[in-house]
Amino acid sequence: MNEYLRDVLNQSKDIAKAVNYYFNEENIEKLTRIQNLIFDNVIFTGMGSSHYCACSASTYLNNNGVKSRVISAGELLHYEYNSIGKSTLVIAISQSGESAEIVRLIDRIGKNVKVVGITNNEKSPLANRADILLNLNVKPEKSVSTRTYISSIILCLLVSCSILKKLNDETRDYFIRAVESIDNAIKMCEENKDRLLEFLDGVNYITLLARGYNIGTAYAGALFIQELSKFPAYGMDAAEFRHGPLEIVDDSFRGIIVSPSGLTCDLNVKLAKDISSYGGRIILLSDGEESFEEDNIINIKMDFCDEHLTPIFYILPIQYLDNLIAEKKGLKVGEFRWGEKVTREE
């Protein structure tokens, strides 16, 4: 078993420990301090998976009346810096705390702007600048992000819960149940391994489609496939896919649709069936009870969970598939060719 796959399979234990840490007295005090800050809008920023991990948290805030957005640190630094005002709360995410764009951005942000730092490195430039520092507190990976990505999702969501004054024992139970669902997601992948391998036969690219809280799952999932497997993958808003990209579907099309119970589940399932009818093949990640007669649809049955928490474990089948792609290509799984774990130059 390669080290990347070992990281994927062992995540639930590592992240369960992290969640217990996040809810200890010291961290609850930090999270409570955030809700007492004065601000009228929130910007989440990071690069790569540290960018996409914040999508669910930002959507959660917007759905509950708090103005929020997610933007890459590179765009925020060079093109949209003036959107940061004195009343903006900046939540900067970087697993290393040393990514080039994050370091330059936090150097530029004045002390009159409050910064919440989410990182796995308490000695990093991000940690030193943060007015409130939240530590991921998980063992760093040598390869593509696994547990650091999921723990980043959780901390971003916890920040949102704090801002909305929803930090309580019930919230903790919800997060614990979401983390427990990681093991079932892995189990479902292993039960469908042969079908997943068949799905990869003749594949030229993979399109990942999602809506709402899981937009980040599609983007990050595509990133992970590109990075680990050196394979073309594209993350898209599932609604946008009907507005033109649907024309690429034929019998060579391979897609993943993220479809937990929620506002748009029925729309996602209909899209899966339409793609199947046009000859494309789909992996559908869903907690629904519907059985599919279409041979072109592989339904990976996920646990039910509140929709905004589903990104915590819906990334698992994508991580698992990523390893299958890399092994099928005969790669040394987890090795970088042109980059490195921490990107220190723009």
N, C-alpha and C positions, 0 to 999 in steps of 0.2 A: 504494500500500500504506500503510495507516495505521500509526501508531507502535506500537500494541499488537501487531498481527500481526507487525510486524518484530521486536519483542521475542520473541514466541513462536518464530518461525522461527530466530532466531539464538542460542537458549539453549545449545545443545550446546557451542559454542565458548567462550562466556562461563563456563559451569559447569566445563568441562574445565580452564580456567585456574585457577578457584577451587579445584578438587580438588588440583591440583598445589601450590597455596599451602597448603592444609590439611595436606599431608603434608611440608611443609618442616621443618627441624630445630626451629625455634622453636615451631611449633604442636604438633609431636609432643611436645615437652617440656611444653607446657601440658596437653595431653590426658593425658599420663602422670601429671602432678601430680594430676589429678582422681581417678585410681584409688587414689592414696595418701591421700586424705582419709578421715576417719573418719565414717561415716554408716551408718544401717541402713534408710533408705528414701529414695526419690527423688520429687520433685514437679516435673513440667514445667509451666510456666505461660506464658501469653501471651494475646493477643487476636486474633480473626479468624484469618487464615491462619497467624499466628505461634502460635496455639493448636493448630490442627489439624496443623501440620507435625510435632508431637512424638508423634503417636499411634503411628506405626510403631516409634519408638525405645522408647517405654514398653512396648509389647507385647513387643518383643524382650527387654527386661530381665526382665519378668515370666516369659516363657517359659524364661528361663535362671536363674530362682531369685532374682532381685533384686526386692524389693518396689518397685513404681513406680506412679504414676498421673499423669494429665493433667487439669488443671482450668483453666478460664479465670481470668485474673488478677482479673476483677471478682468472681467467686464466691469466690475465695481471699481477696481483700481484705475483703469484707464479711460473708461467711457461714462460711467454713471456715478462717479464719486460725489458729485454735487447733490445726489439724492439723499446723502447722509446729512441730516440736520442735527441740531442740538437736542431735539426731542426724539431722535431715532435710537432705538436699542439695537446694537449690532451683536449678532450671535455668530461668532467665527468658529468654524469647525476645521480641525486639521489633526489627523491621527498623530503625526510626528510633531506638529506645532512648528515645523520648519519649512513648509512648502514655500516656494519662491514668492508667489503672489500674495499669500497670507502675510509673510514677513514684511513685504513692502507696503501692504495695505495698512497693517496695524501701526507701522512706523509713521504713516501719514495721518492717521486718525487722531484728532486732538483729544486732550484729556477731558474736555467738556462733554465728550460723547462716551456713554457707558458701553463697555464691551464685555460680553459673556464669552469666555473661552472654553471650548470643549476639545480636549486633547488627551493623548495617552502619554504625554511627556511633560512632566511638571517642571522641567528645567529648560523648556523651549522658549523662544521669543514670544510665542503666543501666550504661554502661561505667565510670563513676566509682565506682559501688557494687560492682561485681563483684569477687569475690576472684580469679577467673580469667576473663579476657575472651577470647572467641573472635570474631574479626571475619569476617563473611560475605565481605567483599572482592569484591563484585560491584557493577557500576554500578547505582545505584538507578533504578527505573522512575518515570515521571511518572504512570502510570495504574495499573491493577490489577496485583497482584504476579504476576510470572512467574519470572524467575531468582532473585529473593530468596526466594521460597517454596521452590523446589527446593533451593537452597543451604542453607536452614534445615533442611530434611529431612535433608540429608547431614550437617550438623554435629551435629544431635541424634543421628543414628545413630552417628556417630563417637564421641560422648561415651559412648554405650551400649557400643560396642566397647571403649573404653578401660576402663570400669568392669569389664567382663567379661574384661579382659586379652587381647583379641583384636586388638590393633593390630599388624599385621605387613605384610610385602610382599604376601602373598596377599590380605589384606583390601583393600589399595590396588588390586590388580588387579580385584577384584570391583566396587569403586566405579567404576573407570574404565570397565569393560564396561557397567555400568548407565547411565552418562552417555552412552556411545556409542549406546545404544539409543534415545536421544531422537530422533535423525535418522530412524531407521526408523519410529518412531511418527508423525512428521510425514509421511513418505512414504506410509504406509498411509492417513492421513487424506486426503491429496491424491488418492490413487487412488480413494477412495470419496466424493469431494466431492459428486458428483451425487446419490448415495444419501442422503448426510447432509442435503442441501438438501431432498430429497423427504421425509425424516423430519420436517422442521420444518413441513411444510405442515399448516395447521390446528391446530398445537400450542397448548395453553393453559397447560401447565406441564410440567416435567420432574422426574422422581424419580430420584435417584442412589442405587444400592444397592451395598453392599460388606460384606466381613467382615474380621476380623483386622487384618493390617497395613495394609489399605487403607481402614479406616473413615475415616481422615482425608482420603483422596482423595475420598470421597463428600461429606463435610462441606465441605471446601475447594472442591470443584468446584461445589457448589450456591452457596456464597458468591460465587465468581467470576462465575457466571451472573447472580446477583442484582445484583451490583455493576456489572459491565460492561454487561450487556444490559438491566438494569432489568426482569428477567423472572422469574416465579415458578419457583423450583427448590428441591427438598427433598432433603437427604441423610439416608439411613437405614441402619441395620443390616439387611442382607438377611434375616437370620433373623427379625427382628421384623416384617418386611413381611408374612409369612404369617399373623401373629397379628392380623388385623383389616384392615390397609391393603390387602390383596389384593382386598378388595371394591370398591375404586375402579376396578379394571381393566375397561376396555371399549375400543371401537375409537378412543376419543380419547386413550387412555393412551400416554405416551411415557416410556421409562425408559432409563437407562444402568446396566449391571451390570458391575462390575469383578471379573474372575475369572481371576487368574493361576493357574498350576499351584501346588497346595499342598493344605492340609488340607481345604478346602471347595470346591474347584473344581467337582467333580461336582454339589454341591448348588446352586451358582450357575447352572450350565448348565441343570439341571433347572428352576430357577425361571424362567429365560429362556424355555424351551420352554413352560412352563405359562402364562406371561403371554401368549405368542404365541397359544396355543390359545384364550385367552379374548378375543382380538381386539386386545390391546395390541401396541405396537411397541417393539423393544428394540435398543439399540446394545450389543453384547457385546464387551468388551475382554478378550482372552484370548490365550494363546500355544498353545492346544490345536490339534490337527490335525483335529478334527472339522469336517466340512462340514455346513451346515445347509440342509435343504430348505425350511424355513419362510421365506417371503418377508418376514415381519414381523421377522426377526432380521438385523441388519447386523453381521457379525463383523469387527471390526478386529483384524487379526493382529498381535500384539505379540511382541517377542523373549522368549525364555526367560531367566529370571533367578531367583536365590534369592528366595523370596517376600518376605522382609523388606526387600529393596532395590527391589522393583517400584514403590513409590510415587514413586521418583525420576523415572520416565518414564511411568507410567500416567496422570498428570494431563494429558499433552500433548493427547490427543484431546479432552478436555473443554475445554481452553483454545482449541483450534482451532474446536470447535463453538460456543463462546461468541462468537467473532468472527463466525461465520456468522449467528448469531441477531441480533447487534447490527446488522450490515450489512442483514439482511433487514428489520429494523425501521426502517432509515433513520436510525439514530443517528449522532452524531458520536462515533465509537468512542474510548473512553478518557476522556471528559469526565465529571466528577462534577456532579450536580445539587444535592444537599443536603449532602454531606459533603466530605471532602478526603482526600488521601493519608495524612496523619498525623492521627489522632483524638486531640485534646488535651483534650477534655472528656468527662465521663461522661454 
